[in-house]
Amino acid sequence: MRSEVPRERLRFSSNLTMPPERRRRMKLDRRTGAKPKRKPGTRPDWKAGAGPGRPSQKPAPSSQRKPPARPSAAAAAIAVAAAEEERRLRQRNRLTLEEDKPAVERCLEELVFGDVENDEDALLRRLRGPRVQGHEDSGDSEVENEAKGNFPPQKKPVWVDEDDEDEEMVDMMNNRFRKDMMKNASESKLSKDNLKKRLKEEFQHAMGGVPAWAETTKRTTSSDDESEEDEDDLLQRTGNFISTSTSLPRGILKMKNCQPANAERPTVARISSVQFHPGAQIVMVAGLDNAVSLFQVDGKTNPKIQSIYLERFPIFKACFSANGEEVLATSTHSKVLYVYDMLAGKLIPVHQVRGLKEKIVRSFEVSSDGSFLLINGIAGYLHLLAMKTKELIGSMKINGRVAASTFSSDSKKVYASSGDGEVYVWDVNSRKCLNRFVDEGSLYGLSIATSRNGQYVACGSNCGVVNIYNQDSCLQETNPKPIKAIMNLVTGVTSLTFNPTTEILAIASEKMKEAVRLVQLSHKISLS
């Protein structure tokens, strides 16, 4: 039989297991005489009538209920005293922690957070920042709105360095490249922003405007409207929208006559060299007037970029290097080789090459990889030089006179055409002759060229015939048969060159005016 425990003992044990906050509220309610509040759904007290052996009492009608009693002045005073005691304890704990901190750390906290010794709540309000009261979106949840309000505002800098606001000036007088950019004497010093604008102006003036690759602003249109217009245009026209071709079409090619490349600097002297830059829209024109001129090609005005004058140096040939950073030039009666550095703006004369005993240096070729320079000498000699150092690597000799020479597309072989109508093939590394074959029907060779894809070799003769060979047959046979013989010229073929895609071969003769022909190789060779 269970022994009945006294009610006072049960109440004492329940107080021991109660949380401290609840016990504090219970004591406060006993002092004020108010009943403790209960959460909804909790079990009622024994005094409310629910318990073993007692019937549940019905709540009184609403008319008979008494209004809750207001807290008295004594209760308010007790609450204020409790809050003040809690604040005092927090202040004492903070001061205890502050004593352990070094003076440097306390000084740094005052600089960053300010003087907040007496009010920590003020520090919390400063960190949270002021909340902007506005109309919140009705569709946002309470959690989202609270998260939006908790974002701290952007902090202002603690201090402003005056040196950051001062613009750094750049000296324009003591630099020879910047000195040319000065418009008047007052521009001896320019700020970095003004110097940047001046360099941009100089570049645009040299390039004849802003190039397409340097444009940053592009026309923007609505993607939906553009797609609808494309669909309408597709439905209104008929044709083959699937098949595309990257090669040139057969038949007649449409061409347009543009402004002359050297329109801003015409010359009455004979032009000896014309070449496009390998990586930019620039054309080089050189002639017997001792000048090498560079022009920006736009097809409309073709503005001049620069002219390099070489005193008493009528130019026999001028050529860009493989990377386009240098211009090489030779004369009709000198052994000096001029090298113009386009990046540094320097003109470097090469007066003498050690081991090279030529009295006159005229014709030369540059390898496609930019490693070698080949000079055609007298008495059948071919001199191979290093492009970087301009030093002699070795020499090769053929029978008769060297009429023309060229490198293969991989820069590993040299093709040399002789005055006897023969073509020699040399290995660049070993400088040994790999093969020698006869150009069919040629009595005197004048020009030779190789295609960039390594497929064709074209040989021009003094009778106006151009023979096109396969490179494999030129390496293996002594009497190869040409794939195609072009007989559109009646005078000696002095110039031959393939276009980069090996679809067009340009042939020309300096013995007659307007003796220039363009041969479409894919069409001509397929008909043979």
C-alpha positions as CSV (number, residue, x, y, z in Angstrom):
1,M,0.0,0.0,0.0
2,R,1.4,3.3,-1.1
3,S,2.0,5.9,1.6
4,E,0.6,9.3,0.9
5,V,3.2,12.0,0.7
6,P,2.2,15.4,2.2
7,R,1.3,18.1,-0.3
8,E,3.9,20.6,1.2
9,R,6.6,18.1,0.5
10,L,5.5,17.7,-3.1
11,R,5.5,21.4,-3.6
12,F,9.0,21.7,-2.1
13,S,10.4,19.0,-4.4
14,S,8.9,20.6,-7.5
15,N,10.5,23.9,-6.6
16,L,13.9,22.1,-6.6
17,T,13.5,20.8,-10.1
18,M,12.1,24.1,-11.5
19,P,14.4,26.3,-13.7
20,P,15.8,29.4,-12.0
21,E,13.8,31.8,-14.1
22,R,10.5,30.1,-13.3
23,R,11.3,30.1,-9.6
24,R,12.1,33.8,-9.8
25,R,8.7,34.5,-11.4
26,M,6.9,32.3,-8.8
27,K,8.5,34.3,-6.0
28,L,7.5,37.6,-7.7
29,D,3.9,36.5,-8.1
30,R,3.6,35.4,-4.5
31,R,4.8,38.8,-3.4
32,T,2.4,40.7,-5.6
33,G,-0.5,38.3,-5.0
34,A,-1.0,37.5,-8.7
35,K,-1.4,34.0,-10.0
36,P,1.4,32.6,-12.2
37,K,0.6,32.6,-15.9
38,R,0.5,29.2,-17.6
39,K,1.1,28.4,-21.2
40,P,-1.9,27.1,-23.2
41,G,-2.2,23.3,-23.2
42,T,-0.3,22.8,-19.9
43,R,-1.7,20.7,-17.1
44,P,-3.9,22.7,-14.6
45,D,-2.9,23.0,-11.0
46,W,-4.5,20.9,-8.3
47,K,-6.2,23.9,-6.8
48,A,-8.0,24.5,-10.1
49,G,-10.1,21.4,-9.4
50,A,-8.6,18.9,-11.7
51,G,-7.2,16.0,-9.9
52,P,-7.8,12.5,-8.7
53,G,-11.2,12.1,-7.0
54,R,-12.3,15.7,-7.8
55,P,-14.8,16.7,-10.4
56,S,-13.7,19.3,-13.0
57,Q,-15.2,22.7,-12.3
58,K,-16.7,24.7,-15.1
59,P,-15.3,28.2,-15.8
60,A,-17.4,31.1,-14.7
61,P,-19.4,33.0,-17.2
62,S,-17.8,35.9,-18.9
63,S,-20.0,38.3,-17.0
64,Q,-18.8,37.0,-13.7
65,R,-15.1,37.0,-14.5
66,K,-12.9,39.6,-12.8
67,P,-10.5,41.8,-14.8
68,P,-6.8,41.0,-14.2
69,A,-5.2,43.0,-11.4
70,R,-2.7,45.7,-12.5
71,P,0.8,45.4,-11.0
72,S,1.3,47.7,-8.1
73,A,3.9,50.3,-7.6
74,A,5.9,48.0,-5.4
75,A,6.1,45.4,-8.2
76,A,7.4,48.0,-10.7
77,A,10.0,49.2,-8.2
78,I,11.2,45.6,-7.7
79,A,11.4,45.1,-11.5
80,V,13.4,48.3,-11.9
81,A,15.7,47.2,-9.1
82,A,16.3,43.8,-10.7
83,A,17.1,45.4,-14.1
84,E,19.5,47.8,-12.4
85,E,21.2,45.0,-10.5
86,E,21.6,43.0,-13.7
87,R,23.1,46.0,-15.5
88,R,25.5,46.5,-12.6
89,L,26.6,42.9,-12.7
90,R,27.2,43.2,-16.5
91,Q,29.2,46.4,-16.0
92,R,31.3,44.7,-13.3
93,N,32.0,41.7,-15.5
94,R,33.0,43.9,-18.4
95,L,35.4,46.0,-16.2
96,T,36.9,42.7,-14.9
97,L,37.6,41.7,-18.5
98,E,38.9,45.2,-19.4
99,E,41.5,45.0,-16.7
100,D,43.1,41.9,-18.4
101,K,43.4,43.7,-21.8
102,P,46.6,45.5,-22.6
103,A,46.4,49.3,-23.1
104,V,47.1,49.1,-26.8
105,E,44.1,46.9,-27.4
106,R,41.8,49.2,-25.3
107,C,43.0,52.2,-27.3
108,L,42.3,50.4,-30.6
109,E,38.8,49.5,-29.5
110,E,38.1,53.1,-28.6
111,L,39.3,54.2,-32.0
112,V,37.2,51.6,-33.8
113,F,34.0,51.4,-31.7
114,G,34.1,54.7,-29.8
115,D,33.7,55.4,-26.1
116,V,31.0,52.9,-25.0
117,E,32.0,52.3,-21.5
118,N,28.6,53.3,-20.0
119,D,26.2,51.9,-22.6
120,E,26.8,48.7,-24.4
121,D,23.4,48.9,-26.0
122,A,24.5,52.0,-27.8
123,L,27.4,50.0,-29.4
124,L,24.9,47.3,-30.5
125,R,22.7,50.0,-32.1
126,R,25.7,51.5,-33.9
127,L,26.7,48.1,-35.3
128,R,23.2,47.3,-36.5
129,G,22.8,50.7,-38.0
130,P,19.6,52.6,-38.5
131,R,16.8,50.7,-40.2
132,V,15.1,52.4,-43.0
133,Q,11.3,52.4,-42.6
134,G,9.6,51.7,-45.8
135,H,6.8,49.8,-47.4
136,E,7.7,46.2,-47.4
137,D,6.6,43.8,-50.1
138,S,3.5,42.0,-49.0
139,G,4.7,38.8,-50.7
140,D,7.8,38.6,-48.5
141,S,7.7,36.5,-45.4
142,E,8.5,37.8,-42.0
143,V,11.8,35.9,-41.9
144,E,12.9,37.6,-45.2
145,N,11.8,41.0,-44.0
146,E,13.7,40.6,-40.8
147,A,16.8,39.4,-42.7
148,K,16.6,42.5,-45.0
149,G,16.5,44.8,-42.0
150,N,19.5,43.2,-40.3
151,F,22.0,44.1,-43.1
152,P,24.5,46.7,-41.7
153,P,24.9,49.9,-43.8
154,Q,28.0,50.7,-45.7
155,K,30.6,52.0,-43.2
156,K,32.4,55.3,-43.8
157,P,36.2,55.3,-43.8
158,V,37.8,56.1,-40.5
159,W,40.2,58.5,-42.2
160,V,41.0,59.9,-45.6
161,D,44.5,60.0,-46.9
162,E,45.2,63.3,-48.7
163,D,48.0,61.7,-50.8
164,D,45.5,59.5,-52.5
165,E,43.6,62.5,-53.8
166,D,46.7,64.1,-55.3
167,E,47.3,63.1,-58.9
168,E,50.8,61.7,-59.6
169,M,52.5,63.8,-62.3
170,V,54.6,62.2,-65.1
171,D,57.6,64.0,-66.5
172,M,57.3,64.5,-70.3
173,M,60.5,66.4,-71.0
174,N,63.1,63.8,-69.9
175,N,61.6,61.0,-72.0
176,R,62.2,61.1,-75.7
177,F,59.1,59.1,-76.5
178,R,56.8,61.3,-74.4
179,K,58.5,64.5,-75.5
180,D,57.0,64.0,-79.0
181,M,53.5,63.9,-77.5
182,M,53.7,67.4,-76.1
183,K,51.5,70.0,-77.8
184,N,53.1,73.0,-76.1
185,A,55.7,73.9,-73.5
186,S,53.2,74.0,-70.7
187,E,52.7,70.3,-70.9
188,S,56.1,69.5,-69.4
189,K,54.2,67.4,-66.8
190,L,51.0,65.5,-67.2
191,S,48.9,63.5,-64.8
192,K,48.5,59.8,-65.4
193,D,44.9,60.2,-66.6
194,N,45.9,62.9,-69.1
195,L,48.8,60.8,-70.3
196,K,46.5,57.9,-70.8
197,K,44.2,60.0,-72.9
198,R,47.1,61.4,-74.9
199,L,48.4,57.8,-75.6
200,K,44.9,56.8,-76.7
201,E,44.8,59.8,-79.1
202,E,48.2,59.0,-80.6
203,F,47.2,55.4,-81.1
204,Q,43.9,56.3,-82.8
205,H,45.7,58.8,-85.0
206,A,48.3,56.2,-86.0
207,M,45.7,53.5,-86.7
208,G,43.4,55.8,-88.6
209,G,40.6,55.5,-86.0
210,V,39.6,52.9,-83.4
211,P,40.2,49.3,-84.8
212,A,37.3,46.8,-84.7
213,W,39.1,44.7,-82.1
214,A,39.5,47.7,-79.7
215,E,35.9,48.8,-79.7
216,T,34.3,48.2,-76.3
217,T,30.8,49.5,-76.9
218,K,28.6,47.2,-78.9
219,R,25.1,47.7,-80.2
220,T,22.6,45.9,-77.9
221,T,19.1,44.9,-79.0
222,S,16.3,42.9,-77.5
223,S,16.9,39.2,-77.9
224,D,13.2,38.5,-78.2
225,D,12.6,41.1,-81.0
226,E,15.8,40.0,-82.8
227,S,14.8,36.3,-82.8
228,E,11.3,37.2,-84.1
229,E,12.8,39.2,-86.9
230,D,15.2,36.4,-87.8
231,E,12.2,33.9,-87.9
232,D,10.2,36.3,-90.1
233,D,13.1,36.8,-92.5
234,L,13.7,33.0,-92.6
235,L,10.1,32.3,-93.5
236,Q,9.9,35.0,-96.2
237,R,13.0,33.8,-98.2
238,T,13.9,30.5,-99.9
239,G,17.4,29.1,-100.4
240,N,20.0,26.8,-99.0
241,F,20.5,27.8,-95.4
242,I,22.5,24.7,-94.3
243,S,25.5,24.2,-96.6
244,T,28.3,26.7,-96.1
245,S,31.7,27.0,-97.8
246,T,34.9,28.6,-96.5
247,S,36.7,28.4,-99.9
248,L,36.4,30.8,-102.7
249,P,33.6,30.2,-105.3
250,R,34.4,29.1,-108.8
251,G,34.1,31.4,-111.8
252,I,34.4,35.2,-111.6
253,L,35.6,36.7,-108.3
254,K,34.2,40.1,-107.4
255,M,36.8,42.7,-106.7
256,K,36.7,46.4,-105.9
257,N,39.2,49.1,-106.6
258,C,40.0,51.0,-103.4
259,Q,42.1,54.1,-102.6
260,P,45.8,53.7,-103.4
261,A,47.7,52.5,-100.3
262,N,50.3,55.3,-100.6
263,A,47.8,58.1,-101.5
264,E,49.0,60.3,-98.6
265,R,52.6,59.9,-99.7
266,P,52.9,59.3,-103.5
267,T,56.3,59.0,-105.1
268,V,57.6,59.4,-108.6
269,A,60.4,56.9,-108.0
270,R,60.0,53.3,-108.9
271,I,58.5,51.2,-106.1
272,S,60.6,48.1,-105.3
273,S,58.7,46.4,-102.4
274,V,55.1,46.3,-101.2
275,Q,54.0,44.0,-98.4
276,F,51.2,43.6,-95.9
277,H,51.9,43.3,-92.2
278,P,51.6,39.7,-91.0
279,G,49.4,40.6,-88.0
280,A,47.9,44.1,-88.5
281,Q,46.1,46.1,-91.2
282,I,49.3,47.9,-92.2
283,V,51.0,47.9,-95.6
284,M,54.7,48.8,-96.3
285,V,55.8,50.6,-99.4
286,A,59.5,51.0,-100.3
287,G,61.2,52.3,-103.4
288,L,64.2,54.0,-104.9
289,D,63.4,57.3,-103.2
290,N,65.3,56.0,-100.1
291,A,62.2,55.8,-97.9
292,V,60.1,53.1,-96.3
293,S,56.6,54.2,-95.6
294,L,53.9,52.5,-93.4
295,F,50.2,53.0,-94.0
296,Q,47.1,52.1,-92.1
297,V,44.8,50.2,-94.6
298,D,41.1,51.0,-94.3
299,G,40.2,51.1,-98.0
300,K,39.0,54.8,-97.8
301,T,41.8,57.2,-96.8
302,N,44.7,54.8,-95.9
303,P,46.4,57.3,-93.5
304,K,50.2,57.3,-93.3
305,I,51.7,56.0,-90.0
306,Q,55.3,56.7,-90.5
307,S,58.1,57.1,-93.1
308,I,61.7,56.1,-92.5
309,Y,64.2,57.9,-94.7
310,L,67.6,56.2,-95.4
311,E,70.2,58.6,-96.6
312,R,71.8,57.6,-99.9
313,F,70.2,54.2,-99.7
314,P,67.9,53.4,-102.7
315,I,66.0,50.4,-101.5
316,F,66.2,47.3,-103.5
317,K,64.1,45.2,-101.2
318,A,62.2,45.7,-97.9
319,C,60.4,43.0,-95.9
320,F,58.7,42.5,-92.5
321,S,60.0,39.9,-90.1
322,A,57.9,36.9,-89.4
323,N,56.5,38.4,-86.1
324,G,56.0,41.8,-87.7
325,E,58.2,43.6,-85.2
326,E,61.1,44.5,-87.6
327,V,61.5,45.8,-91.1
328,L,64.6,44.7,-93.1
329,A,65.9,46.7,-96.1
330,T,68.8,46.3,-98.5
331,S,70.1,48.7,-101.2
332,T,71.0,48.4,-104.8
333,H,74.7,49.3,-104.3
334,S,75.5,48.7,-100.6
335,K,76.4,45.8,-98.4
336,V,74.7,47.4,-95.4
337,L,71.5,45.7,-94.0
338,Y,69.2,48.1,-92.2
339,V,66.9,46.8,-89.5
340,Y,64.1,49.0,-88.2
341,D,62.7,48.0,-84.8
342,M,59.1,49.1,-84.9
343,L,58.5,48.7,-81.1
344,A,61.4,50.7,-80.0
345,G,61.5,53.1,-83.0
346,K,65.2,52.5,-83.6
347,L,67.0,52.1,-86.9
348,I,69.9,49.6,-86.6
349,P,72.5,49.3,-89.4
350,V,74.3,46.0,-89.9
351,H,77.5,47.1,-91.6
352,Q,79.4,43.9,-91.6
353,V,78.5,40.2,-91.0
354,R,81.5,38.2,-89.8
355,G,82.3,35.5,-92.4
356,L,80.2,37.2,-95.1
357,K,82.4,38.3,-98.0
358,E,79.8,39.8,-100.3
359,K,80.4,43.3,-101.6
360,I,76.7,44.0,-102.2
361,V,73.8,42.6,-100.4
362,R,70.5,42.8,-102.3
363,S,68.1,39.8,-102.4
364,F,67.2,38.0,-99.2
365,E,64.4,35.9,-97.8
366,V,63.0,35.4,-94.2
367,S,61.9,32.0,-93.0
368,S,58.2,31.6,-92.0
369,D,59.1,30.7,-88.4
370,G,61.3,33.8,-88.0
371,S,64.5,31.9,-87.2
372,F,66.6,32.3,-90.4
373,L,67.6,34.9,-92.9
374,L,68.8,33.8,-96.3
375,I,71.0,36.1,-98.5
376,N,71.5,35.4,-102.2
377,G,75.1,36.0,-103.0
378,I,77.2,36.1,-106.1
379,A,78.8,33.1,-107.8
380,G,76.0,30.7,-106.7
381,Y,76.3,31.2,-102.9
382,L,73.4,31.1,-100.5
383,H,74.3,32.5,-97.0
384,L,72.2,31.4,-94.0
385,L,72.1,33.8,-91.1
386,A,70.4,33.7,-87.6
387,M,67.5,36.2,-87.6
388,K,68.0,37.1,-84.0
389,T,71.7,37.8,-83.9
390,K,72.3,38.4,-87.7
391,E,75.3,36.1,-87.5
392,L,76.4,33.7,-90.3
393,I,75.5,30.1,-89.7
394,G,76.7,28.6,-93.0
395,S,76.8,28.9,-96.8
396,M,75.5,26.7,-99.6
397,K,76.6,26.8,-103.3
398,I,74.8,25.9,-106.5
399,N,76.0,25.7,-110.1
400,G,75.6,28.9,-112.0
401,R,74.0,32.1,-110.6
402,V,71.3,32.3,-107.9
403,A,68.2,33.7,-109.6
404,A,65.7,33.3,-106.7
405,S,65.3,31.4,-103.5
406,T,62.6,30.7,-100.9
407,F,62.0,28.7,-97.7
408,S,59.5,25.8,-97.4
409,S,56.4,26.3,-95.3
410,D,58.0,24.5,-92.3
411,S,61.4,26.4,-92.7
412,K,63.3,23.1,-92.9
413,K,64.2,23.3,-96.6
414,V,65.5,25.9,-99.0
415,Y,64.5,26.0,-102.7
416,A,66.9,27.9,-105.0
417,S,66.3,28.6,-108.7
418,S,69.5,28.9,-110.9
419,G,70.1,30.8,-114.1
420,D,70.4,27.5,-115.9
421,G,66.8,26.5,-115.4
422,E,67.5,24.1,-112.5
423,V,66.0,24.1,-109.0
424,Y,68.1,23.0,-105.9
425,V,66.6,21.7,-102.7
426,W,68.7,22.1,-99.5
427,D,68.3,21.0,-95.9
428,V,68.6,23.9,-93.5
429,N,69.9,22.0,-90.5
430,S,72.6,19.9,-92.3
431,R,73.0,22.4,-95.3
432,K,73.2,19.4,-97.7
433,C,71.5,19.2,-101.1
434,L,68.5,16.9,-101.0
435,N,67.6,17.0,-104.7
436,R,68.1,18.8,-108.0
437,F,65.5,18.9,-110.7
438,V,65.0,20.6,-114.0
439,D,62.2,23.1,-114.5
440,E,60.3,21.9,-117.5
441,G,60.7,24.2,-120.5
442,S,62.7,26.8,-118.6
443,L,65.9,28.2,-119.9
444,Y,66.4,30.9,-117.3
445,G,64.7,31.0,-113.9
446,L,63.5,34.3,-112.4
447,S,61.2,33.5,-109.5
448,I,60.1,30.7,-107.2
449,A,57.5,30.3,-104.4
450,T,56.1,27.7,-102.1
451,S,52.5,27.4,-100.7
452,R,51.8,27.7,-97.0
453,N,50.1,24.3,-96.8
454,G,53.3,22.6,-98.1
455,Q,51.6,21.2,-101.2
456,Y,52.9,23.3,-104.2
457,V,56.0,24.8,-105.7
458,A,55.7,27.4,-108.4
459,C,58.6,28.3,-110.7
460,G,58.6,31.3,-113.0
461,S,60.9,31.6,-116.1
462,N,62.0,34.3,-118.4
463,C,59.6,33.2,-121.1
464,G,56.5,34.0,-119.1
465,V,55.6,30.4,-118.1
466,V,54.8,29.4,-114.6
467,N,55.0,25.7,-113.7
468,I,53.2,24.4,-110.6
469,Y,54.7,21.2,-109.1
470,N,53.8,19.0,-106.2
471,Q,56.4,19.3,-103.4
472,D,56.7,15.6,-103.0
473,S,57.8,15.1,-106.6
474,C,60.3,17.9,-106.3
475,L,62.0,16.0,-103.5
476,Q,62.1,12.6,-105.2
477,E,62.4,13.1,-109.0
478,T,64.9,14.8,-111.2
479,N,62.5,15.5,-114.0
480,P,59.1,16.0,-112.3
481,K,56.0,16.8,-114.4
482,P,54.2,20.0,-113.5
483,I,50.6,19.7,-112.3
484,K,49.7,22.9,-114.3
485,A,51.6,25.2,-116.7
486,I,50.2,28.8,-116.7
487,M,51.0,30.8,-119.8
488,N,49.1,34.0,-119.3
489,L,52.1,36.3,-119.4
490,V,54.4,36.9,-122.4
491,T,57.3,38.5,-120.5
492,G,59.5,37.2,-117.8
493,V,57.8,36.3,-114.5
494,T,59.6,38.3,-111.8
495,S,57.1,37.9,-108.9
496,L,55.3,34.9,-107.5
497,T,53.3,34.5,-104.3
498,F,50.6,32.3,-102.8
499,N,47.7,33.6,-100.7
500,P,47.5,32.2,-97.1
501,T,44.8,29.7,-97.9
502,T,46.7,28.4,-101.1
503,E,43.6,29.2,-103.3
504,I,45.1,32.0,-105.4
505,L,48.5,32.3,-107.0
506,A,49.6,35.9,-108.0
507,I,52.0,36.2,-110.9
508,A,53.5,39.4,-112.2
509,S,56.1,40.8,-114.6
510,E,58.0,44.1,-114.2
511,K,58.8,44.1,-117.8
512,M,55.3,45.3,-118.8
513,K,52.7,47.6,-117.3
514,E,49.7,46.0,-115.6
515,A,51.2,42.5,-116.2
516,V,49.5,41.0,-113.1
517,R,47.4,37.8,-113.1
518,L,45.5,36.0,-110.3
519,V,45.2,32.3,-110.8
520,Q,42.6,30.3,-108.8
521,L,44.4,27.1,-108.1
522,S,41.4,24.9,-107.1
523,H,39.7,25.7,-110.4
524,K,42.8,25.5,-112.6
525,I,44.3,22.4,-111.2
526,S,41.0,20.5,-111.2
527,L,40.7,21.1,-115.0
528,S,44.1,19.6,-115.9
